[in-house]
């Protein structure tokens, strides 16, 4: 009777050891799968980040080009106004010179 109980206990211990080892193996497998999934998630985030960076750089470049064109157009207007003003002043100077010469003659 005692021998039978001891044998049952030993069998249960062996079963428990097997279950424990299976649990360890399964746990290690789950940990490895989690690590792999983490790496895949990091890779996806890096790819998304790179795409976002490219998009933002492209948008910034387009805005800069637009601003440069606006500034060039504004500069052209200013230069045109200055040119007209110079022409007007030249004409006024020529008229003044002619008046001065004609009144002195």
Gaussian input, Z-matrix of N, CA and C with variables (Angstrom, degrees):
# hf/3-21g

backbone

0 1
 N
 C     1     B1
 C     2     B2     1     A1
 N     3     B3     2     A2     1     D1
 C     4     B4     3     A3     2     D2
 C     5     B5     4     A4     3     D3
 N     6     B6     5     A5     4     D4
 C     7     B7     6     A6     5     D5
 C     8     B8     7     A7     6     D6
 N     9     B9     8     A8     7     D7
 C    10    B10     9     A9     8     D8
 C    11    B11    10    A10     9     D9
 N    12    B12    11    A11    10    D10
 C    13    B13    12    A12    11    D11
 C    14    B14    13    A13    12    D12
 N    15    B15    14    A14    13    D13
 C    16    B16    15    A15    14    D14
 C    17    B17    16    A16    15    D15
 N    18    B18    17    A17    16    D16
 C    19    B19    18    A18    17    D17
 C    20    B20    19    A19    18    D18
 N    21    B21    20    A20    19    D19
 C    22    B22    21    A21    20    D20
 C    23    B23    22    A22    21    D21
 N    24    B24    23    A23    22    D22
 C    25    B25    24    A24    23    D23
 C    26    B26    25    A25    24    D24
 N    27    B27    26    A26    25    D25
 C    28    B28    27    A27    26    D26
 C    29    B29    28    A28    27    D27
 N    30    B30    29    A29    28    D28
 C    31    B31    30    A30    29    D29
 C    32    B32    31    A31    30    D30
 N    33    B33    32    A32    31    D31
 C    34    B34    33    A33    32    D32
 C    35    B35    34    A34    33    D33
 N    36    B36    35    A35    34    D34
 C    37    B37    36    A36    35    D35
 C    38    B38    37    A37    36    D36
 N    39    B39    38    A38    37    D37
 C    40    B40    39    A39    38    D38
 C    41    B41    40    A40    39    D39
 N    42    B42    41    A41    40    D40
 C    43    B43    42    A42    41    D41
 C    44    B44    43    A43    42    D42
 N    45    B45    44    A44    43    D43
 C    46    B46    45    A45    44    D44
 C    47    B47    46    A46    45    D45
 N    48    B48    47    A47    46    D46
 C    49    B49    48    A48    47    D47
 C    50    B50    49    A49    48    D48
 N    51    B51    50    A50    49    D49
 C    52    B52    51    A51    50    D50
 C    53    B53    52    A52    51    D51
 N    54    B54    53    A53    52    D52
 C    55    B55    54    A54    53    D53
 C    56    B56    55    A55    54    D54
 N    57    B57    56    A56    55    D55
 C    58    B58    57    A57    56    D56
 C    59    B59    58    A58    57    D57
 N    60    B60    59    A59    58    D58
 C    61    B61    60    A60    59    D59
 C    62    B62    61    A61    60    D60
 N    63    B63    62    A62    61    D61
 C    64    B64    63    A63    62    D62
 C    65    B65    64    A64    63    D63
 N    66    B66    65    A65    64    D64
 C    67    B67    66    A66    65    D65
 C    68    B68    67    A67    66    D66
 N    69    B69    68    A68    67    D67
 C    70    B70    69    A69    68    D68
 C    71    B71    70    A70    69    D69
 N    72    B72    71    A71    70    D70
 C    73    B73    72    A72    71    D71
 C    74    B74    73    A73    72    D72
 N    75    B75    74    A74    73    D73
 C    76    B76    75    A75    74    D74
 C    77    B77    76    A76    75    D75
 N    78    B78    77    A77    76    D76
 C    79    B79    78    A78    77    D77
 C    80    B80    79    A79    78    D78
 N    81    B81    80    A80    79    D79
 C    82    B82    81    A81    80    D80
 C    83    B83    82    A82    81    D81
 N    84    B84    83    A83    82    D82
 C    85    B85    84    A84    83    D83
 C    86    B86    85    A85    84    D84
 N    87    B87    86    A86    85    D85
 C    88    B88    87    A87    86    D86
 C    89    B89    88    A88    87    D87
 N    90    B90    89    A89    88    D88
 C    91    B91    90    A90    89    D89
 C    92    B92    91    A91    90    D90
 N    93    B93    92    A92    91    D91
 C    94    B94    93    A93    92    D92
 C    95    B95    94    A94    93    D93
 N    96    B96    95    A95    94    D94
 C    97    B97    96    A96    95    D95
 C    98    B98    97    A97    96    D96
 N    99    B99    98    A98    97    D97
 C   100   B100    99    A99    98    D98
 C   101   B101   100   A100    99    D99
 N   102   B102   101   A101   100   D100
 C   103   B103   102   A102   101   D101
 C   104   B104   103   A103   102   D102
 N   105   B105   104   A104   103   D103
 C   106   B106   105   A105   104   D104
 C   107   B107   106   A106   105   D105
 N   108   B108   107   A107   106   D106
 C   109   B109   108   A108   107   D107
 C   110   B110   109   A109   108   D108
 N   111   B111   110   A110   109   D109
 C   112   B112   111   A111   110   D110
 C   113   B113   112   A112   111   D111
 N   114   B114   113   A113   112   D112
 C   115   B115   114   A114   113   D113
 C   116   B116   115   A115   114   D114
 N   117   B117   116   A116   115   D115
 C   118   B118   117   A117   116   D116
 C   119   B119   118   A118   117   D117
 N   120   B120   119   A119   118   D118
 C   121   B121   120   A120   119   D119
 C   122   B122   121   A121   120   D120
 N   123   B123   122   A122   121   D121
 C   124   B124   123   A123   122   D122
 C   125   B125   124   A124   123   D123
 N   126   B126   125   A125   124   D124
 C   127   B127   126   A126   125   D125
 C   128   B128   127   A127   126   D126
 N   129   B129   128   A128   127   D127
 C   130   B130   129   A129   128   D128
 C   131   B131   130   A130   129   D129
 N   132   B132   131   A131   130   D130
 C   133   B133   132   A132   131   D131
 C   134   B134   133   A133   132   D132
 N   135   B135   134   A134   133   D133
 C   136   B136   135   A135   134   D134
 C   137   B137   136   A136   135   D135
 N   138   B138   137   A137   136   D136
 C   139   B139   138   A138   137   D137
 C   140   B140   139   A139   138   D138
 N   141   B141   140   A140   139   D139
 C   142   B142   141   A141   140   D140
 C   143   B143   142   A142   141   D141
 N   144   B144   143   A143   142   D142
 C   145   B145   144   A144   143   D143
 C   146   B146   145   A145   144   D144
 N   147   B147   146   A146   145   D145
 C   148   B148   147   A147   146   D146
 C   149   B149   148   A148   147   D147
 N   150   B150   149   A149   148   D148
 C   151   B151   150   A150   149   D149
 C   152   B152   151   A151   150   D150
 N   153   B153   152   A152   151   D151
 C   154   B154   153   A153   152   D152
 C   155   B155   154   A154   153   D153
 N   156   B156   155   A155   154   D154
 C   157   B157   156   A156   155   D155
 C   158   B158   157   A157   156   D156
 N   159   B159   158   A158   157   D157
 C   160   B160   159   A159   158   D158
 C   161   B161   160   A160   159   D159
 N   162   B162   161   A161   160   D160
 C   163   B163   162   A162   161   D161
 C   164   B164   163   A163   162   D162
 N   165   B165   164   A164   163   D163
 C   166   B166   165   A165   164   D164
 C   167   B167   166   A166   165   D165
 N   168   B168   167   A167   166   D166
 C   169   B169   168   A168   167   D167
 C   170   B170   169   A169   168   D168
 N   171   B171   170   A170   169   D169
 C   172   B172   171   A171   170   D170
 C   173   B173   172   A172   171   D171
 N   174   B174   173   A173   172   D172
 C   175   B175   174   A174   173   D173
 C   176   B176   175   A175   174   D174
 N   177   B177   176   A176   175   D175
 C   178   B178   177   A177   176   D176
 C   179   B179   178   A178   177   D177
 N   180   B180   179   A179   178   D178
 C   181   B181   180   A180   179   D179
 C   182   B182   181   A181   180   D180
 N   183   B183   182   A182   181   D181
 C   184   B184   183   A183   182   D182
 C   185   B185   184   A184   183   D183
 N   186   B186   185   A185   184   D184
 C   187   B187   186   A186   185   D185
 C   188   B188   187   A187   186   D186
 N   189   B189   188   A188   187   D187
 C   190   B190   189   A189   188   D188
 C   191   B191   190   A190   189   D189
 N   192   B192   191   A191   190   D190
 C   193   B193   192   A192   191   D191
 C   194   B194   193   A193   192   D192
 N   195   B195   194   A194   193   D193
 C   196   B196   195   A195   194   D194
 C   197   B197   196   A196   195   D195
 N   198   B198   197   A197   196   D196
 C   199   B199   198   A198   197   D197
 C   200   B200   199   A199   198   D198
 N   201   B201   200   A200   199   D199
 C   202   B202   201   A201   200   D200
 C   203   B203   202   A202   201   D201
 N   204   B204   203   A203   202   D202
 C   205   B205   204   A204   203   D203
 C   206   B206   205   A205   204   D204
 N   207   B207   206   A206   205   D205
 C   208   B208   207   A207   206   D206
 C   209   B209   208   A208   207   D207
 N   210   B210   209   A209   208   D208
 C   211   B211   210   A210   209   D209
 C   212   B212   211   A211   210   D210
 N   213   B213   212   A212   211   D211
 C   214   B214   213   A213   212   D212
 C   215   B215   214   A214   213   D213
 N   216   B216   215   A215   214   D214
 C   217   B217   216   A216   215   D215
 C   218   B218   217   A217   216   D216
 N   219   B219   218   A218   217   D217
 C   220   B220   219   A219   218   D218
 C   221   B221   220   A220   219   D219
 N   222   B222   221   A221   220   D220
 C   223   B223   222   A222   221   D221
 C   224   B224   223   A223   222   D222
 N   225   B225   224   A224   223   D223
 C   226   B226   225   A225   224   D224
 C   227   B227   226   A226   225   D225
 N   228   B228   227   A227   226   D226
 C   229   B229   228   A228   227   D227
 C   230   B230   229   A229   228   D228
 N   231   B231   230   A230   229   D229
 C   232   B232   231   A231   230   D230
 C   233   B233   232   A232   231   D231
 N   234   B234   233   A233   232   D232
 C   235   B235   234   A234   233   D233
 C   236   B236   235   A235   234   D234
 N   237   B237   236   A236   235   D235
 C   238   B238   237   A237   236   D236
 C   239   B239   238   A238   237   D237
 N   240   B240   239   A239   238   D238
 C   241   B241   240   A240   239   D239
 C   242   B242   241   A241   240   D240
 N   243   B243   242   A242   241   D241
 C   244   B244   243   A243   242   D242
 C   245   B245   244   A244   243   D243
 N   246   B246   245   A245   244   D244
 C   247   B247   246   A246   245   D245
 C   248   B248   247   A247   246   D246
 N   249   B249   248   A248   247   D247
 C   250   B250   249   A249   248   D248
 C   251   B251   250   A250   249   D249
 N   252   B252   251   A251   250   D250
 C   253   B253   252   A252   251   D251
 C   254   B254   253   A253   252   D252
 N   255   B255   254   A254   253   D253
 C   256   B256   255   A255   254   D254
 C   257   B257   256   A256   255   D255
 N   258   B258   257   A257   256   D256
 C   259   B259   258   A258   257   D257
 C   260   B260   259   A259   258   D258
 N   261   B261   260   A260   259   D259
 C   262   B262   261   A261   260   D260
 C   263   B263   262   A262   261   D261
 N   264   B264   263   A263   262   D262
 C   265   B265   264   A264   263   D263
 C   266   B266   265   A265   264   D264
 N   267   B267   266   A266   265   D265
 C   268   B268   267   A267   266   D266
 C   269   B269   268   A268   267   D267
 N   270   B270   269   A269   268   D268
 C   271   B271   270   A270   269   D269
 C   272   B272   271   A271   270   D270
 N   273   B273   272   A272   271   D271
 C   274   B274   273   A273   272   D272
 C   275   B275   274   A274   273   D273
 N   276   B276   275   A275   274   D274
 C   277   B277   276   A276   275   D275
 C   278   B278   277   A277   276   D276
 N   279   B279   278   A278   277   D277
 C   280   B280   279   A279   278   D278
 C   281   B281   280   A280   279   D279
 N   282   B282   281   A281   280   D280
 C   283   B283   282   A282   281   D281
 C   284   B284   283   A283   282   D282
 N   285   B285   284   A284   283   D283
 C   286   B286   285   A285   284   D284
 C   287   B287   286   A286   285   D285
 N   288   B288   287   A287   286   D286
 C   289   B289   288   A288   287   D287
 C   290   B290   289   A289   288   D288
 N   291   B291   290   A290   289   D289
 C   292   B292   291   A291   290   D290
 C   293   B293   292   A292   291   D291
 N   294   B294   293   A293   292   D292
 C   295   B295   294   A294   293   D293
 C   296   B296   295   A295   294   D294
 N   297   B297   296   A296   295   D295
 C   298   B298   297   A297   296   D296
 C   299   B299   298   A298   297   D297
 N   300   B300   299   A299   298   D298
 C   301   B301   300   A300   299   D299
 C   302   B302   301   A301   300   D300
 N   303   B303   302   A302   301   D301
 C   304   B304   303   A303   302   D302
 C   305   B305   304   A304   303   D303
 N   306   B306   305   A305   304   D304
 C   307   B307   306   A306   305   D305
 C   308   B308   307   A307   306   D306
 N   309   B309   308   A308   307   D307
 C   310   B310   309   A309   308   D308
 C   311   B311   310   A310   309   D309
 N   312   B312   311   A311   310   D310
 C   313   B313   312   A312   311   D311
 C   314   B314   313   A313   312   D312

   B1=1.4436
   B2=1.5277
   B3=1.3059
   B4=1.4581
   B5=1.5250
   B6=1.3335
   B7=1.4662
   B8=1.5228
   B9=1.3167
   B10=1.4631
   B11=1.5241
   B12=1.3113
   B13=1.4684
   B14=1.5243
   B15=1.3393
   B16=1.4673
   B17=1.5240
   B18=1.2975
   B19=1.4661
   B20=1.5334
   B21=1.3279
   B22=1.4697
   B23=1.5358
   B24=1.3247
   B25=1.4695
   B26=1.5272
   B27=1.3329
   B28=1.4661
   B29=1.5364
   B30=1.3242
   B31=1.4595
   B32=1.5332
   B33=1.3113
   B34=1.4689
   B35=1.5266
   B36=1.3249
   B37=1.4645
   B38=1.5250
   B39=1.3224
   B40=1.4630
   B41=1.5292
   B42=1.3295
   B43=1.4637
   B44=1.5277
   B45=1.3239
   B46=1.4632
   B47=1.5269
   B48=1.3305
   B49=1.4668
   B50=1.5230
   B51=1.3439
   B52=1.4632
   B53=1.5314
   B54=1.3324
   B55=1.4637
   B56=1.5261
   B57=1.3217
   B58=1.4593
   B59=1.5272
   B60=1.3166
   B61=1.4662
   B62=1.5276
   B63=1.3291
   B64=1.4672
   B65=1.5283
   B66=1.3266
   B67=1.4659
   B68=1.5279
   B69=1.3349
   B70=1.4700
   B71=1.5291
   B72=1.3302
   B73=1.4657
   B74=1.5245
   B75=1.3236
   B76=1.4661
   B77=1.5278
   B78=1.3222
   B79=1.4693
   B80=1.5184
   B81=1.3292
   B82=1.4685
   B83=1.5252
   B84=1.3301
   B85=1.4650
   B86=1.5309
   B87=1.3313
   B88=1.4653
   B89=1.5283
   B90=1.3217
   B91=1.4684
   B92=1.5216
   B93=1.3171
   B94=1.4701
   B95=1.5290
   B96=1.3269
   B97=1.4618
   B98=1.5266
   B99=1.3323
   B100=1.4678
   B101=1.5266
   B102=1.3320
   B103=1.4690
   B104=1.5248
   B105=1.3294
   B106=1.4636
   B107=1.5267
   B108=1.3217
   B109=1.4657
   B110=1.5281
   B111=1.3237
   B112=1.4619
   B113=1.5341
   B114=1.3274
   B115=1.4656
   B116=1.5294
   B117=1.3331
   B118=1.4715
   B119=1.5313
   B120=1.3337
   B121=1.4665
   B122=1.5267
   B123=1.3218
   B124=1.4677
   B125=1.5239
   B126=1.3263
   B127=1.4695
   B128=1.5275
   B129=1.3411
   B130=1.4704
   B131=1.5295
   B132=1.3399
   B133=1.4627
   B134=1.5262
   B135=1.3201
   B136=1.4706
   B137=1.5263
   B138=1.3264
   B139=1.4679
   B140=1.5294
   B141=1.3259
   B142=1.4637
   B143=1.5237
   B144=1.3169
   B145=1.4543
   B146=1.5317
   B147=1.3285
   B148=1.4651
   B149=1.5203
   B150=1.3236
   B151=1.4625
   B152=1.5272
   B153=1.3263
   B154=1.4628
   B155=1.5247
   B156=1.3157
   B157=1.4636
   B158=1.5311
   B159=1.3333
   B160=1.4670
   B161=1.5248
   B162=1.3431
   B163=1.4599
   B164=1.5288
   B165=1.3409
   B166=1.4601
   B167=1.5280
   B168=1.3272
   B169=1.4655
   B170=1.5219
   B171=1.3202
   B172=1.4577
   B173=1.5278
   B174=1.3288
   B175=1.4680
   B176=1.5276
   B177=1.3259
   B178=1.4658
   B179=1.5238
   B180=1.3191
   B181=1.4654
   B182=1.5257
   B183=1.3321
   B184=1.4626
   B185=1.5277
   B186=1.3309
   B187=1.4671
   B188=1.5253
   B189=1.3251
   B190=1.4652
   B191=1.5260
   B192=1.3341
   B193=1.4690
   B194=1.5284
   B195=1.3351
   B196=1.4615
   B197=1.5265
   B198=1.3264
   B199=1.4633
   B200=1.5301
   B201=1.3292
   B202=1.4694
   B203=1.5237
   B204=1.3325
   B205=1.4663
   B206=1.5250
   B207=1.3289
   B208=1.4663
   B209=1.5239
   B210=1.3326
   B211=1.4620
   B212=1.5297
   B213=1.3202
   B214=1.4680
   B215=1.5265
   B216=1.3271
   B217=1.4626
   B218=1.5273
   B219=1.3155
   B220=1.4620
   B221=1.5271
   B222=1.3226
   B223=1.4636
   B224=1.5282
   B225=1.3197
   B226=1.4691
   B227=1.5248
   B228=1.3274
   B229=1.4683
   B230=1.5264
   B231=1.3331
   B232=1.4652
   B233=1.5242
   B234=1.3398
   B235=1.4657
   B236=1.5265
   B237=1.3196
   B238=1.4634
   B239=1.5272
   B240=1.3379
   B241=1.4643
   B242=1.5256
   B243=1.3233
   B244=1.4673
   B245=1.5246
   B246=1.3211
   B247=1.4640
   B248=1.5240
   B249=1.3254
   B250=1.4640
   B251=1.5235
   B252=1.3290
   B253=1.4593
   B254=1.5311
   B255=1.3392
   B256=1.4671
   B257=1.5250
   B258=1.3248
   B259=1.4711
   B260=1.5310
   B261=1.3268
   B262=1.4628
   B263=1.5229
   B264=1.3403
   B265=1.4630
   B266=1.5315
   B267=1.3369
   B268=1.4697
   B269=1.5285
   B270=1.3289
   B271=1.4697
   B272=1.5210
   B273=1.3207
   B274=1.4598
   B275=1.5282
   B276=1.3159
   B277=1.4659
   B278=1.5202
   B279=1.3409
   B280=1.4653
   B281=1.5200
   B282=1.3363
   B283=1.4663
   B284=1.5234
   B285=1.3296
   B286=1.4561
   B287=1.5302
   B288=1.3276
   B289=1.4714
   B290=1.5253
   B291=1.3383
   B292=1.4623
   B293=1.5281
   B294=1.3276
   B295=1.4633
   B296=1.5232
   B297=1.3205
   B298=1.4572
   B299=1.5262
   B300=1.3156
   B301=1.4573
   B302=1.5287
   B303=1.3392
   B304=1.4583
   B305=1.5287
   B306=1.2978
   B307=1.4555
   B308=1.5232
   B309=1.2997
   B310=1.4563
   B311=1.5025
   B312=1.2792
   B313=1.4625
   B314=1.4719
   A1=111.03
   A2=116.71
   A3=121.07
   A4=109.05
   A5=115.52
   A6=120.33
   A7=110.37
   A8=116.87
   A9=120.89
   A10=110.42
   A11=116.65
   A12=120.93
   A13=111.06
   A14=115.61
   A15=119.34
   A16=110.27
   A17=116.50
   A18=120.82
   A19=110.49
   A20=116.78
   A21=120.81
   A22=110.42
   A23=114.93
   A24=119.79
   A25=110.20
   A26=116.07
   A27=120.14
   A28=110.91
   A29=116.05
   A30=120.07
   A31=110.22
   A32=115.50
   A33=120.10
   A34=110.43
   A35=116.57
   A36=120.56
   A37=110.45
   A38=116.66
   A39=120.80
   A40=110.61
   A41=115.89
   A42=119.99
   A43=110.34
   A44=115.75
   A45=120.34
   A46=110.62
   A47=117.30
   A48=120.98
   A49=110.30
   A50=115.90
   A51=119.81
   A52=110.76
   A53=115.60
   A54=119.63
   A55=111.26
   A56=115.98
   A57=120.72
   A58=110.74
   A59=116.89
   A60=120.60
   A61=110.56
   A62=116.75
   A63=120.20
   A64=110.48
   A65=116.15
   A66=120.51
   A67=110.58
   A68=116.91
   A69=120.25
   A70=110.64
   A71=115.93
   A72=120.31
   A73=109.98
   A74=115.71
   A75=120.25
   A76=110.48
   A77=116.89
   A78=120.77
   A79=111.67
   A80=116.33
   A81=120.23
   A82=110.51
   A83=115.87
   A84=120.43
   A85=110.54
   A86=116.22
   A87=120.20
   A88=111.34
   A89=115.90
   A90=119.80
   A91=110.18
   A92=116.66
   A93=120.69
   A94=110.67
   A95=117.02
   A96=120.56
   A97=110.73
   A98=116.58
   A99=120.66
   A100=110.64
   A101=116.68
   A102=120.39
   A103=110.53
   A104=116.17
   A105=120.13
   A106=111.16
   A107=116.21
   A108=120.22
   A109=110.28
   A110=116.81
   A111=120.90
   A112=109.92
   A113=116.74
   A114=120.74
   A115=111.18
   A116=116.28
   A117=119.23
   A118=110.36
   A119=115.96
   A120=119.75
   A121=110.78
   A122=116.81
   A123=120.83
   A124=110.00
   A125=116.60
   A126=120.34
   A127=111.28
   A128=116.22
   A129=119.63
   A130=110.41
   A131=116.00
   A132=119.82
   A133=111.46
   A134=116.71
   A135=119.78
   A136=110.31
   A137=115.95
   A138=119.94
   A139=110.26
   A140=116.61
   A141=120.51
   A142=110.53
   A143=116.21
   A144=121.45
   A145=110.63
   A146=116.26
   A147=120.06
   A148=111.26
   A149=116.82
   A150=120.60
   A151=110.73
   A152=116.19
   A153=120.23
   A154=110.32
   A155=116.38
   A156=120.60
   A157=110.29
   A158=116.88
   A159=120.66
   A160=110.80
   A161=115.66
   A162=119.72
   A163=110.88
   A164=115.89
   A165=119.27
   A166=111.67
   A167=116.54
   A168=119.72
   A169=111.03
   A170=116.06
   A171=120.46
   A172=110.57
   A173=116.17
   A174=120.15
   A175=110.54
   A176=116.45
   A177=120.21
   A178=110.59
   A179=116.44
   A180=120.61
   A181=110.50
   A182=116.70
   A183=120.38
   A184=110.87
   A185=116.53
   A186=119.87
   A187=110.55
   A188=116.53
   A189=120.38
   A190=110.28
   A191=117.09
   A192=120.43
   A193=110.83
   A194=115.58
   A195=120.01
   A196=110.16
   A197=116.63
   A198=120.91
   A199=110.43
   A200=116.85
   A201=120.81
   A202=110.06
   A203=116.97
   A204=120.38
   A205=111.05
   A206=116.54
   A207=119.92
   A208=110.41
   A209=116.01
   A210=120.31
   A211=110.94
   A212=117.18
   A213=120.54
   A214=110.80
   A215=115.78
   A216=119.75
   A217=109.97
   A218=116.65
   A219=120.82
   A220=110.40
   A221=116.28
   A222=121.12
   A223=110.67
   A224=115.86
   A225=120.62
   A226=110.40
   A227=116.91
   A228=120.73
   A229=110.55
   A230=115.96
   A231=120.39
   A232=110.21
   A233=116.47
   A234=120.13
   A235=111.18
   A236=116.37
   A237=120.50
   A238=110.27
   A239=116.24
   A240=120.17
   A241=110.49
   A242=117.06
   A243=120.20
   A244=111.20
   A245=116.47
   A246=121.03
   A247=110.69
   A248=117.13
   A249=120.92
   A250=110.53
   A251=115.56
   A252=120.20
   A253=110.28
   A254=116.54
   A255=120.65
   A256=109.97
   A257=117.19
   A258=121.06
   A259=110.62
   A260=115.79
   A261=120.46
   A262=109.86
   A263=115.94
   A264=120.09
   A265=111.01
   A266=116.70
   A267=120.33
   A268=109.92
   A269=114.53
   A270=119.04
   A271=110.65
   A272=116.51
   A273=120.62
   A274=110.40
   A275=116.98
   A276=120.78
   A277=110.69
   A278=116.71
   A279=120.67
   A280=109.72
   A281=117.53
   A282=121.37
   A283=110.97
   A284=116.65
   A285=121.00
   A286=110.40
   A287=116.20
   A288=120.36
   A289=109.80
   A290=116.11
   A291=119.84
   A292=111.64
   A293=117.27
   A294=121.34
   A295=109.60
   A296=114.60
   A297=119.41
   A298=110.15
   A299=116.83
   A300=121.16
   A301=111.50
   A302=116.00
   A303=118.68
   A304=111.72
   A305=118.77
   A306=119.89
   A307=111.17
   A308=118.08
   A309=121.82
   A310=112.04
   A311=119.21
   A312=121.58
   A313=111.57
   D1=-48.46
   D2=178.43
   D3=-64.06
   D4=-42.28
   D5=178.66
   D6=-59.89
   D7=-42.02
   D8=179.73
   D9=-62.92
   D10=-43.95
   D11=179.28
   D12=-64.37
   D13=-40.97
   D14=177.93
   D15=-63.58
   D16=-40.84
   D17=179.17
   D18=-63.88
   D19=-42.67
   D20=177.48
   D21=-61.61
   D22=-42.23
   D23=179.28
   D24=-62.81
   D25=-43.90
   D26=179.51
   D27=-62.07
   D28=-41.61
   D29=178.96
   D30=-63.32
   D31=-43.04
   D32=178.74
   D33=-63.55
   D34=-39.71
   D35=177.36
   D36=-62.57
   D37=-43.13
   D38=178.51
   D39=-63.25
   D40=-43.81
   D41=177.87
   D42=-61.65
   D43=-42.31
   D44=179.50
   D45=-63.90
   D46=-40.60
   D47=178.27
   D48=-62.89
   D49=-43.21
   D50=179.02
   D51=-62.91
   D52=-44.52
   D53=179.03
   D54=-62.69
   D55=-40.51
   D56=178.65
   D57=-63.21
   D58=-43.86
   D59=179.12
   D60=-65.09
   D61=-41.70
   D62=177.03
   D63=-61.28
   D64=-40.58
   D65=178.70
   D66=-64.34
   D67=-40.91
   D68=177.90
   D69=-62.64
   D70=-45.30
   D71=179.73
   D72=-62.18
   D73=-46.22
   D74=179.75
   D75=-62.90
   D76=-41.80
   D77=178.03
   D78=-61.27
   D79=-44.29
   D80=178.58
   D81=-62.62
   D82=-39.72
   D83=179.08
   D84=-64.35
   D85=-43.66
   D86=179.22
   D87=-63.91
   D88=-39.47
   D89=178.08
   D90=-63.05
   D91=-44.28
   D92=179.74
   D93=-63.42
   D94=-42.45
   D95=178.12
   D96=-62.91
   D97=-40.20
   D98=178.73
   D99=-63.94
   D100=-40.54
   D101=177.90
   D102=-62.82
   D103=-43.91
   D104=179.42
   D105=-63.20
   D106=-42.48
   D107=178.82
   D108=-64.36
   D109=-39.50
   D110=177.82
   D111=-60.41
   D112=-44.57
   D113=179.48
   D114=-63.58
   D115=-40.34
   D116=177.73
   D117=-64.17
   D118=-40.92
   D119=179.02
   D120=-64.33
   D121=-41.66
   D122=177.84
   D123=-62.45
   D124=-42.96
   D125=178.65
   D126=-62.14
   D127=-41.71
   D128=178.24
   D129=-62.75
   D130=-43.68
   D131=179.73
   D132=-64.09
   D133=-39.50
   D134=177.50
   D135=-62.02
   D136=-43.71
   D137=179.85
   D138=-63.03
   D139=-44.18
   D140=178.35
   D141=-62.44
   D142=-42.08
   D143=179.89
   D144=-62.92
   D145=-42.34
   D146=178.49
   D147=-63.70
   D148=-42.29
   D149=178.28
   D150=-63.96
   D151=-42.86
   D152=178.72
   D153=-63.01
   D154=-42.76
   D155=179.02
   D156=-61.07
   D157=-45.01
   D158=178.55
   D159=-60.58
   D160=-43.97
   D161=-178.82
   D162=-64.13
   D163=-44.33
   D164=-179.70
   D165=-65.34
   D166=-39.90
   D167=177.34
   D168=-63.90
   D169=-40.75
   D170=178.88
   D171=-63.93
   D172=-43.97
   D173=178.54
   D174=-63.21
   D175=-42.52
   D176=179.24
   D177=-63.49
   D178=-39.94
   D179=178.82
   D180=-64.08
   D181=-42.77
   D182=178.60
   D183=-63.22
   D184=-42.79
   D185=178.47
   D186=-63.49
   D187=-40.87
   D188=179.41
   D189=-63.89
   D190=-43.59
   D191=178.42
   D192=-60.98
   D193=-43.12
   D194=179.65
   D195=-62.90
   D196=-43.86
   D197=-179.90
   D198=-64.01
   D199=-41.04
   D200=178.19
   D201=-61.37
   D202=-43.76
   D203=178.72
   D204=-63.22
   D205=-40.93
   D206=177.93
   D207=-62.96
   D208=-42.88
   D209=-179.83
   D210=-66.30
   D211=-38.38
   D212=177.14
   D213=-63.61
   D214=-42.73
   D215=179.22
   D216=-63.29
   D217=-43.83
   D218=178.35
   D219=-63.57
   D220=-42.23
   D221=178.02
   D222=-61.40
   D223=-40.54
   D224=178.50
   D225=-62.05
   D226=-40.38
   D227=178.12
   D228=-63.81
   D229=-44.28
   D230=-179.91
   D231=-63.20
   D232=-45.14
   D233=178.95
   D234=-62.07
   D235=-39.81
   D236=178.62
   D237=-63.51
   D238=-44.64
   D239=178.82
   D240=-63.35
   D241=-42.19
   D242=178.03
   D243=-63.33
   D244=-41.77
   D245=178.99
   D246=-61.32
   D247=-44.07
   D248=178.44
   D249=-63.19
   D250=-40.55
   D251=179.82
   D252=-64.92
   D253=-40.92
   D254=177.75
   D255=-62.33
   D256=-44.41
   D257=179.23
   D258=-61.23
   D259=-41.95
   D260=179.30
   D261=-62.76
   D262=-45.59
   D263=-179.55
   D264=-64.76
   D265=-37.00
   D266=176.53
   D267=-61.38
   D268=-46.48
   D269=-179.91
   D270=-61.12
   D271=-43.53
   D272=178.88
   D273=-63.04
   D274=-40.27
   D275=179.65
   D276=-65.49
   D277=-42.40
   D278=178.73
   D279=-62.75
   D280=-44.83
   D281=178.48
   D282=-60.37
   D283=-42.61
   D284=-179.90
   D285=-64.42
   D286=-41.33
   D287=178.41
   D288=-63.77
   D289=-44.76
   D290=179.70
   D291=-63.05
   D292=-41.39
   D293=178.41
   D294=-63.03
   D295=-43.92
   D296=-178.74
   D297=-63.15
   D298=-43.98
   D299=-179.86
   D300=-66.87
   D301=-40.60
   D302=-177.43
   D303=-72.65
   D304=-32.15
   D305=178.69
   D306=-78.97
   D307=-22.45
   D308=179.60
   D309=-87.33
   D310=-15.14
   D311=-176.17
   D312=-80.53

